[in-house]
Amino acid sequence: MANTTALRPDSSGPPEAPVPAPTTADIAAFRSGRGPEDHVVDLLAFALGAEAGGPVTPEEVGRLRQRAEAVLSEHSFRYLHNSIEEIRREAAAEQLARLPRPPGFRTMVLANLLALFLFGIVAAWLALHPATLAGLAGLQAG
């Protein structure tokens, strides 16, 4: 029987040190100053830098800002795609709700019976008038 305790992480080590909270001095390096529309990109870049931990160089700030823009682009594309799918589903449901109900089983049976009745009347009339039937047969043969 194999010893499975070696596969488990050792929990008897020292506890992890708490991560210091980011300060406003730290976020100042991430502000681009390009305007309020880039504020979300700056905040996400700061969050990505805080998640990575350690000191952040100006080159790394640029890379983090590019990564933040890419992540936001992907997220907004997925959100837009999902919103479009939801709008399509709602539009299809509204269109189906506007359509009249199809005829029921009873209506279809009655329509077929009426068609058979009318066909029977025409067949009986032709059977009682052989001259008309012969004339129709002559027209079709010629």
C-alpha positions as CSV (number, residue, x, y, z in Angstrom):
1,M,0.0,0.0,0.0
2,A,1.4,3.4,-1.0
3,N,2.0,6.2,1.4
4,T,-0.4,9.0,0.3
5,T,0.7,11.5,3.0
6,A,3.7,12.5,0.9
7,L,1.3,13.9,-1.8
8,R,-0.4,16.4,0.6
9,P,1.2,19.8,1.3
10,D,3.0,20.3,4.5
11,S,0.7,22.4,6.7
12,S,3.0,22.4,9.7
13,G,5.1,25.3,8.2
14,P,5.0,28.9,9.3
15,P,1.8,30.8,8.5
16,E,1.9,33.1,5.4
17,A,2.7,36.7,6.1
18,P,-0.2,39.1,5.4
19,V,0.0,41.1,2.2
20,P,0.2,44.8,2.9
21,A,-2.7,46.8,1.6
22,P,-1.9,49.0,-1.4
23,T,-1.6,52.7,-0.8
24,T,-2.4,55.7,-2.9
25,A,1.3,56.3,-3.4
26,D,1.5,52.9,-5.1
27,I,-1.4,53.6,-7.4
28,A,0.1,57.0,-8.5
29,A,2.6,55.1,-10.7
30,F,-0.2,53.4,-12.6
31,R,-2.2,56.5,-13.4
32,S,-1.8,57.4,-17.1
33,G,-3.3,60.8,-17.0
34,R,-5.0,60.2,-20.3
35,G,-8.5,60.9,-19.1
36,P,-11.4,59.4,-17.2
37,E,-12.0,56.8,-19.9
38,D,-8.7,55.1,-19.1
39,H,-9.3,55.1,-15.3
40,V,-10.6,51.5,-15.4
41,V,-7.5,50.4,-17.3
42,D,-5.3,52.1,-14.7
43,L,-7.1,50.5,-11.8
44,L,-7.0,47.0,-13.4
45,A,-3.3,47.5,-14.1
46,F,-2.8,48.4,-10.5
47,A,-4.7,45.3,-9.4
48,L,-2.7,43.1,-11.7
49,G,0.5,44.6,-10.2
50,A,-0.7,44.1,-6.7
51,E,-1.6,40.5,-7.5
52,A,1.9,39.9,-8.9
53,G,3.5,41.3,-5.8
54,G,6.9,42.9,-5.4
55,P,8.1,46.3,-6.7
56,V,6.9,47.5,-10.0
57,T,9.2,49.2,-12.5
58,P,7.9,51.8,-15.1
59,E,8.5,49.2,-17.9
60,E,6.4,46.7,-16.0
61,V,3.7,49.3,-15.4
62,G,3.5,49.7,-19.2
63,R,3.2,45.9,-19.7
64,L,0.6,45.7,-16.9
65,R,-1.4,48.5,-18.6
66,Q,-1.3,46.6,-21.9
67,R,-2.4,43.4,-20.3
68,A,-5.2,45.3,-18.5
69,E,-6.4,46.7,-21.8
70,A,-6.3,43.2,-23.4
71,V,-8.2,41.7,-20.5
72,L,-10.8,44.4,-20.6
73,S,-11.1,44.0,-24.4
74,E,-11.7,40.3,-24.0
75,H,-14.2,40.8,-21.2
76,S,-16.2,43.5,-23.1
77,F,-16.2,41.3,-26.3
78,R,-17.6,38.3,-24.3
79,Y,-20.1,40.5,-22.6
80,L,-21.2,42.0,-25.9
81,H,-21.5,38.6,-27.5
82,N,-23.5,37.2,-24.6
83,S,-25.8,40.3,-24.6
84,I,-26.4,40.0,-28.3
85,E,-27.3,36.3,-27.8
86,E,-29.7,37.3,-25.1
87,I,-31.3,40.1,-27.2
88,R,-31.7,37.6,-30.1
89,R,-33.4,35.1,-27.8
90,E,-35.8,37.7,-26.5
91,A,-36.6,39.0,-30.0
92,A,-37.3,35.5,-31.2
93,A,-39.6,34.8,-28.2
94,E,-41.4,38.1,-28.8
95,Q,-41.9,37.3,-32.5
96,L,-43.2,33.8,-31.6
97,A,-45.6,35.3,-29.1
98,R,-47.0,37.6,-31.9
99,L,-47.8,34.7,-34.2
100,P,-51.3,33.4,-34.2
101,R,-51.8,29.9,-32.7
102,P,-51.8,27.1,-35.2
103,P,-55.0,25.2,-35.8
104,G,-55.7,22.5,-33.3
105,F,-56.3,18.8,-33.8
106,R,-60.1,19.2,-34.0
107,T,-59.9,22.0,-36.5
108,M,-57.6,19.9,-38.7
109,V,-59.9,16.9,-38.5
110,L,-62.9,19.0,-39.4
111,A,-61.1,20.6,-42.3
112,N,-60.2,17.1,-43.7
113,L,-63.7,15.9,-43.3
114,L,-65.0,19.0,-45.1
115,A,-62.5,18.4,-47.9
116,L,-63.6,14.7,-48.2
117,F,-67.3,15.8,-48.2
118,L,-66.7,18.3,-51.0
119,F,-64.7,15.7,-53.0
120,G,-67.5,13.2,-52.5
121,I,-70.1,15.7,-53.9
122,V,-68.0,16.4,-57.0
123,A,-67.4,12.6,-57.5
124,A,-71.1,11.8,-57.1
125,W,-72.1,14.6,-59.5
126,L,-69.6,13.3,-62.1
127,A,-70.9,9.8,-61.6
128,L,-74.5,10.9,-62.2
129,H,-73.5,12.9,-65.3
130,P,-71.5,10.5,-67.5
131,A,-71.5,12.9,-70.5
132,T,-69.6,15.5,-68.5
133,L,-67.2,12.8,-67.3
134,A,-66.6,11.6,-70.9
135,G,-66.1,15.2,-72.1
136,L,-63.5,15.8,-69.3
137,A,-61.8,12.5,-70.2
138,G,-61.7,13.5,-73.9
139,L,-60.1,16.8,-73.0
140,Q,-57.4,15.2,-71.0
141,A,-56.7,12.5,-73.6
142,G,-56.3,15.0,-76.4
